[in-house]
Amino acid sequence: MKLTGAEILMECLLEQDTEVIFGYPGGTILNVYDTIVKYRDRIRHYLTAHEQGASHAADGYARSTGKVGVVFSTSGPGATNLTTGVATAYMDSSPVVFISCNVADNLIGKDSFQEVDSTGIMLPITKSNFQVTDVNRLADTVRKAFAIARSGRPGPVFIDILKNVTAETAEYEFIPRKDHKTTGALQTLYERNMADFRIPSIDEEDIDLLVKMIGESKKPMLICGGGVVRGRANEEFDRFANIVDAPTAITVMGGGGIAGRNPHVTGMIGMHGSQASNIACDNCDLLIAVGCRFSDRVALDPESFASQAKIVHIDIDRSEINKNVQTDHHIVGDAKEVLRMLNERLTQQDHTEWKKFVFSHPTETVYEEGGDTLTPKQVCETIARLVPADTIVSTDVGQHQMWAIQHFHFDYPGQLITSGGFGTMGFGLGAAIGAKVGNPDKTVIHIAGDGSFRMNCNELCTEQYYNIPVITFVFDNGTLGMVRQWQNLIYGKNFSETTLDRGPDFVKLAEAYGLHGRRVNNQKDLADAITDALECGEGYVIDCVLDMDEMVRPMVGGGDHITNFMKI
């Protein structure tokens, strides 16, 4: 049948089982928005306050559900407003398809109104991107984009469609996603273009060698990275940690890759890692990292990192192997399948004495109880005590992010949603909205700092209009806390431009958007506010007053040895 390009796009989204779009209309994408009306009973559209909010919402949706998120935007500033969200998804391997429309073919290259080279801008921060100039190629391009986004190591894909393509017509046949790889020209397209994105086959000799190394190890240690979460390999990893009987650290992105209450878990590793994790890393004789990039926040000094250990890296992306840390052995493959193969071959290990040494060091930081103000640990513990155990936690970036990861237990993939690689302040609220849309039956909370919350608090209007009951906790210390901490410890207490002695009043802000708000200074008032927020079933902002000089502990300076904890 013959359809317009706009109709073909919407039909292709139905092929992909898309249920939700986050977006913001504009001139070049109006043909698509004109068509959306006919699909409202099959695909829901959420109008956000800003394109960046839409990008974070689709990202949060993707991370929490394991599905591909979808974003619509117009050209020019609409597309460039997506870039922070695209880069955030790229750094954390989140499958999102960003779809923007550009000016018509006869206006391309003429500095036309709201024209920009979108694909050029997106090139370094996407897994792949496309510009569609021929309506006859639109359907296969969309199909390919989704396949790339979800295959191998997932990631964002950008599609730029010229406006005239959305109005022109072409023959279209609905092809369910399950049939894409075996249907005519699509089969050829998959075979020709998907080779670089397929999951590599696993070398069984590599598996057998690692089994041997584990059997010979007296002091093994595991690191659970974001690849375990993205690959939904949590059950396999949990079993692996139990069989190897090894202390297990998590990266920022690894939260939920192993049950947070598993007795082998030593907490976070790296710059703000626990003493148990960092000391174990420095003393182990075998380090096995699964789905971990060995970023500069984990392997702070690559030369001395795990210097007594043989290092083994398991990752789906061959380009990550030996990129930051030199390995003694590696296995390229999907974490879920690699772990399954290992678990089948391994016999139960016993490392009681090694674990006794590791767990003689703290796995969490002990904070002072505080005086007239709340402490970060009090806030986290009160929240954890009162919300359901399976609550999804979205964070922004800064001290509050580290406190949340240190003190909450994440038990399944998608329970923690945070910007680890790009460190995007303002990420949390949009991501929480997307997570709640994708998981309507779960409680979703948003942990923010007062600096981060200012950046994208405009999305409270999205939360209110669509009745998306996210509970936001603002860790309000009146400063850009993590930057102040560095200024305090490294820059001679020169607190340049980090004090936030200005509005808004977050309670009044929430009320202005038609939501509930409350400021709290102690645990009792916090507990009352949480109970009220859970019972009211609507959006809620709880402003938690903290001391300005609270710090994240422990801390290792950038580039330092992993056990060189700073005196705080």
GIUR-V29569 format. One record per residue. N is the residue number from 0. OMEGA is omega as a letter, one per 30 degrees, with the letter a starting at -180 (999 if undefined). NEAR is the number of other C-alpha atoms within 10 Angstrom. D_CENTER is the distance of its C-alpha to the mean C-alpha in Angstrom with 1 decimal. Layout:
<<N/OMEGA/NEAR/D_CENTER> <N/OMEGA/NEAR/D_CENTER>>
This chain:
<<0/a/8/39.7> <1/a/12/39.4> <2/l/18/36.4> <3/l/19/35.2> <4/l/30/32.1> <5/l/27/30.3> <6/l/22/31.4> <7/l/26/30.4> <8/a/24/26.8> <9/l/19/26.6> <10/l/20/28.3> <11/l/25/25.9> <12/l/21/23.0> <13/l/18/25.1> <14/a/18/25.6> <15/a/19/21.8> <16/l/15/22.0> <17/l/18/19.9> <18/a/18/20.3> <19/l/21/18.4> <20/l/21/18.3> <21/a/25/17.0> <22/a/28/19.3> <23/a/23/22.1> <24/l/21/25.5> <25/a/18/27.9> <26/a/16/31.0> <27/a/25/29.9> <28/a/25/27.8> <29/l/18/30.5> <30/l/21/31.9> <31/a/22/28.6> <32/l/18/28.4> <33/a/12/32.1> <34/a/18/31.3> <35/a/19/28.4> <36/a/12/31.0> <37/a/12/32.5> <38/a/14/29.2> <39/a/11/28.3> <40/a/9/29.4> <41/l/13/27.0> <42/l/17/23.9> <43/l/15/22.7> <44/l/20/21.9> <45/l/18/20.2> <46/a/20/21.6> <47/a/24/19.4> <48/a/18/20.9> <49/a/19/19.4> <50/l/27/17.8> <51/l/27/14.9> <52/l/32/14.4> <53/a/32/14.7> <54/l/35/12.0> <55/l/33/9.4> <56/l/34/11.0> <57/l/35/10.9> <58/l/36/7.2> <59/l/33/7.0> <60/a/32/10.0> <61/a/24/8.8> <62/a/30/6.1> <63/a/27/8.8> <64/a/19/11.7> <65/l/19/11.3> <66/l/21/13.2> <67/l/26/13.1> <68/a/30/12.4> <69/l/28/15.3> <70/l/26/16.2> <71/l/27/19.8> <72/l/31/21.2> <73/a/28/24.6> <74/l/28/25.8> <75/a/21/26.2> <76/l/15/24.4> <77/l/25/22.5> <78/a/28/20.9> <79/l/20/20.6> <80/l/19/18.8> <81/a/23/15.9> <82/l/20/15.6> <83/l/19/13.2> <84/l/26/10.7> <85/a/26/11.6> <86/l/22/11.2> <87/l/25/7.7> <88/a/31/6.8> <89/a/22/9.5> <90/a/17/8.6> <91/l/23/5.4> <92/a/23/7.6> <93/a/29/6.6> <94/l/31/10.1> <95/l/33/11.4> <96/l/29/15.1> <97/a/29/16.2> <98/l/23/19.9> <99/l/29/22.2> <100/a/32/26.0> <101/l/29/28.2> <102/a/25/31.9> <103/a/17/34.5> <104/a/14/35.9> <105/a/10/39.0> <106/a/14/37.1> <107/l/14/34.6> <108/a/11/35.4> <109/a/9/37.6> <110/a/11/35.4> <111/a/13/35.5> <112/a/11/34.2> <113/l/16/30.3> <114/l/21/30.3> <115/l/21/27.9> <116/a/17/27.0> <117/a/24/23.5> <118/l/18/23.1> <119/l/11/24.3> <120/a/13/21.8> <121/a/23/18.8> <122/a/14/20.2> <123/a/12/18.6> <124/l/21/15.0> <125/l/24/15.1> <126/l/21/15.7> <127/l/19/18.9> <128/a/23/20.5> <129/l/20/23.8> <130/a/19/26.5> <131/l/20/28.6> <132/a/17/32.3> <133/a/17/34.0> <134/a/24/33.6> <135/a/17/34.8> <136/a/13/31.7> <137/a/24/29.2> <138/a/24/28.7> <139/l/15/28.2> <140/l/20/25.8> <141/l/24/23.5> <142/a/21/23.9> <143/a/20/23.1> <144/l/22/20.0> <145/l/24/18.5> <146/l/23/19.7> <147/a/26/18.2> <148/a/26/14.7> <149/a/22/14.7> <150/l/15/17.0> <151/l/19/16.8> <152/a/23/13.6> <153/l/24/11.7> <154/a/27/10.8> <155/l/33/12.0> <156/a/31/15.8> <157/l/28/18.0> <158/l/23/21.4> <159/a/23/24.1> <160/l/29/27.0> <161/a/26/30.3> <162/a/27/31.8> <163/l/22/35.0> <164/a/24/33.1> <165/l/28/31.8> <166/a/17/35.5> <167/a/15/37.2> <168/l/19/37.9> <169/l/18/37.5> <170/a/13/38.2> <171/l/18/35.2> <172/l/12/35.0> <173/l/12/32.3> <174/l/17/30.8> <175/a/12/28.5> <176/a/16/25.4> <177/a/10/27.0> <178/a/12/29.9> <179/a/19/28.2> <180/a/15/28.8> <181/a/12/32.5> <182/l/13/33.7> <183/a/10/36.1> <184/l/12/34.6> <185/l/17/31.1> <186/l/13/31.9> <187/l/13/33.1> <188/l/17/30.1> <189/a/20/27.8> <190/a/12/30.1> <191/a/10/30.5> <192/a/12/27.0> <193/a/15/24.5> <194/a/10/25.9> <195/a/11/23.3> <196/a/17/20.4> <197/l/16/21.8> <198/a/15/20.9> <199/l/15/23.5> <200/a/12/26.2> <201/l/16/26.4> <202/a/12/29.5> <203/l/13/31.2> <204/l/10/33.0> <205/l/15/29.7> <206/a/18/29.0> <207/l/15/32.5> <208/l/14/32.4> <209/l/19/29.4> <210/l/18/31.2> <211/a/13/34.1> <212/l/16/32.2> <213/l/21/30.8> <214/a/15/34.3> <215/a/12/35.7> <216/l/18/33.2> <217/a/17/34.3> <218/a/23/31.2> <219/l/27/28.1> <220/l/30/24.5> <221/l/28/21.2> <222/l/27/17.7> <223/a/30/14.8> <224/a/26/11.8> <225/l/25/8.5> <226/l/28/11.0> <227/l/29/12.5> <228/a/27/9.7> <229/a/28/9.2> <230/a/20/13.0> <231/a/19/13.5> <232/a/23/15.9> <233/a/26/15.9> <234/l/17/19.6> <235/a/22/20.7> <236/l/25/19.1> <237/l/20/20.5> <238/l/15/23.9> <239/l/21/23.7> <240/l/23/23.3> <241/a/19/26.2> <242/a/16/28.4> <243/l/22/28.0> <244/a/22/28.4> <245/l/30/26.3> <246/a/28/24.5> <247/l/29/20.7> <248/l/29/18.2> <249/l/29/14.4> <250/l/26/12.1> <251/a/27/9.5> <252/a/26/6.9> <253/a/27/9.8> <254/a/31/10.2> <255/l/25/11.7> <256/l/33/12.7> <257/a/31/16.1> <258/a/19/17.7> <259/a/20/17.5> <260/l/12/21.2> <261/a/14/22.2> <262/l/14/25.1> <263/a/21/24.0> <264/a/24/20.8> <265/a/30/21.6> <266/a/27/18.5> <267/l/29/16.2> <268/l/26/17.6> <269/a/29/18.2> <270/l/25/18.9> <271/l/24/18.4> <272/l/31/18.9> <273/l/26/21.5> <274/a/28/25.1> <275/a/26/25.1> <276/a/30/22.2> <277/l/30/23.4> <278/l/20/27.0> <279/l/29/26.4> <280/a/30/24.7> <281/a/18/27.8> <282/a/19/30.3> <283/l/24/29.0> <284/l/20/31.0> <285/l/24/28.3> <286/l/29/24.5> <287/l/24/22.4> <288/a/23/18.8> <289/l/29/16.8> <290/a/29/13.8> <291/a/24/13.7> <292/a/24/14.2> <293/a/23/16.6> <294/a/15/15.2> <295/l/14/17.7> <296/l/21/16.0> <297/l/23/16.8> <298/a/23/19.9> <299/l/20/21.3> <300/a/18/24.7> <301/a/19/24.4> <302/a/13/28.2> <303/a/15/28.5> <304/l/22/25.2> <305/a/24/26.4> <306/l/15/29.8> <307/a/14/31.7> <308/l/21/29.6> <309/a/18/29.4> <310/l/21/25.7> <311/a/21/24.3> <312/l/24/21.1> <313/a/26/19.8> <314/l/25/17.4> <315/a/25/17.3> <316/a/19/17.5> <317/a/14/20.9> <318/l/9/20.2> <319/a/17/18.2> <320/l/22/21.3> <321/l/15/23.5> <322/a/12/21.5> <323/a/15/20.9> <324/l/20/22.9> <325/a/16/25.9> <326/l/16/26.0> <327/l/13/29.0> <328/l/17/27.7> <329/l/22/24.8> <330/l/24/23.9> <331/a/21/22.1> <332/l/22/20.9> <333/a/25/18.5> <334/a/25/17.5> <335/a/20/18.8> <336/l/15/22.1> <337/a/25/22.6> <338/l/24/22.2> <339/a/16/24.5> <340/l/17/27.1> <341/a/18/27.0> <342/l/20/27.4> <343/a/9/30.4> <344/a/12/32.1> <345/l/17/31.6> <346/a/13/34.0> <347/l/11/33.2> <348/l/16/33.0> <349/l/14/34.2> <350/a/15/33.1> <351/a/12/34.3> <352/l/10/35.8> <353/l/19/32.7> <354/l/20/30.4> <355/l/11/33.1> <356/a/13/32.9> <357/a/25/29.1> <358/l/19/29.0> <359/l/10/31.8> <360/a/16/29.3> <361/l/14/27.0> <362/l/21/23.6> <363/l/19/22.9> <364/l/17/24.3> <365/a/10/27.3> <366/l/14/27.5> <367/a/11/30.7> <368/l/12/31.4> <369/a/14/32.0> <370/a/9/34.9> <371/a/11/34.7> <372/l/17/31.0> <373/l/20/28.0> <374/l/22/26.2> <375/a/26/22.4> <376/l/19/23.1> <377/l/19/25.4> <378/a/22/22.8> <379/a/19/20.2> <380/l/14/22.9> <381/l/16/24.5> <382/a/19/21.3> <383/a/16/20.7> <384/a/10/24.4> <385/a/13/24.6> <386/l/16/21.6> <387/a/13/21.3> <388/a/14/20.0> <389/a/14/17.4> <390/l/17/16.0> <391/a/24/12.3> <392/l/26/11.1> <393/l/30/9.0> <394/l/30/9.6> <395/a/30/10.6> <396/l/24/11.4> <397/a/21/14.7> <398/a/22/17.0> <399/l/26/15.9> <400/l/24/12.4> <401/l/19/14.4> <402/a/21/16.8> <403/a/22/14.5> <404/l/22/13.1> <405/a/22/16.8> <406/l/20/18.4> <407/l/19/16.4> <408/a/21/16.6> <409/a/23/13.7> <410/a/20/15.6> <411/a/21/13.6> <412/l/28/10.5> <413/l/26/8.3> <414/l/23/10.2> <415/l/28/7.9> <416/a/27/5.0> <417/l/29/4.7> <418/a/25/5.1> <419/a/20/6.6> <420/a/18/8.5> <421/l/16/9.6> <422/a/16/10.0> <423/l/20/10.2> <424/a/19/12.7> <425/a/24/13.0> <426/a/32/9.4> <427/a/33/9.8> <428/l/32/12.8> <429/l/32/11.9> <430/l/31/8.7> <431/l/35/11.1> <432/l/31/13.7> <433/l/33/11.9> <434/l/33/11.0> <435/l/24/14.7> <436/a/23/16.1> <437/a/23/14.7> <438/a/15/15.8> <439/a/12/18.9> <440/l/9/20.5> <441/l/15/18.0> <442/l/20/18.0> <443/l/26/14.9> <444/a/27/15.0> <445/l/24/13.5> <446/a/26/14.1> <447/l/29/15.1> <448/a/29/17.5> <449/l/25/20.4> <450/l/23/19.6> <451/a/24/16.1> <452/l/25/17.4> <453/a/15/20.2> <454/a/13/18.0> <455/l/18/16.9> <456/l/19/19.0> <457/l/18/20.8> <458/l/22/18.4> <459/l/26/20.4> <460/l/18/22.9> <461/l/21/20.5> <462/a/25/20.0> <463/a/19/23.7> <464/a/15/25.0> <465/l/12/23.2> <466/l/13/23.6> <467/a/21/20.0> <468/l/24/20.6> <469/l/26/17.6> <470/l/25/18.8> <471/l/27/17.8> <472/l/27/18.8> <473/l/23/19.7> <474/a/27/20.3> <475/l/24/23.2> <476/l/21/24.9> <477/a/20/26.3> <478/l/21/24.7> <479/a/21/21.8> <480/a/26/21.5> <481/l/20/19.8> <482/l/15/21.9> <483/l/24/24.9> <484/l/21/24.3> <485/l/16/24.5> <486/a/16/27.5> <487/a/16/29.1> <488/a/14/28.8> <489/a/11/29.1> <490/l/12/30.5> <491/l/9/33.6> <492/l/12/32.5> <493/a/13/32.6> <494/a/16/30.4> <495/l/10/30.3> <496/l/10/28.6> <497/l/16/26.2> <498/a/15/28.1> <499/a/15/27.1> <500/a/8/30.5> <501/a/7/30.2> <502/g/9/29.1> <503/l/11/27.8> <504/a/11/28.8> <505/l/21/25.6> <506/l/17/27.8> <507/l/15/29.9> <508/l/18/26.9> <509/a/22/25.6> <510/l/14/29.2> <511/l/13/29.6> <512/l/17/26.8> <513/l/17/28.6> <514/l/21/26.3> <515/l/21/27.2> <516/l/22/26.9> <517/l/22/28.3> <518/a/19/28.6> <519/a/18/28.9> <520/a/15/30.5> <521/a/19/31.0> <522/a/18/29.7> <523/l/11/32.1> <524/l/14/31.2> <525/l/23/27.5> <526/l/17/28.2> <527/a/13/30.4> <528/l/20/27.8> <529/l/22/25.1> <530/l/14/27.8> <531/a/15/28.8> <532/l/22/25.3> <533/a/18/24.8> <534/a/9/28.3> <535/l/12/28.3> <536/l/14/25.6> <537/l/18/24.7> <538/a/23/22.2> <539/l/29/22.9> <540/l/27/22.3> <541/a/24/23.4> <542/a/25/24.3> <543/a/25/24.5> <544/l/22/26.9> <545/l/22/26.3> <546/a/18/28.4> <547/a/15/27.6> <548/l/13/28.1> <549/l/18/25.7> <550/l/20/23.9> <551/l/21/21.1> <552/f/23/23.0> <553/l/20/23.4> <554/l/20/22.7> <555/a/21/23.5> <556/l/19/24.3> <557/l/15/22.6> <558/a/15/24.6> <559/l/17/26.4> <560/a/21/27.1> <561/l/30/24.5> <562/l/22/27.2> <563/a/14/28.5> <564/l/19/27.3> <565/l/12/28.3> <566/a/9/30.8> <567/999/11/29.4>>
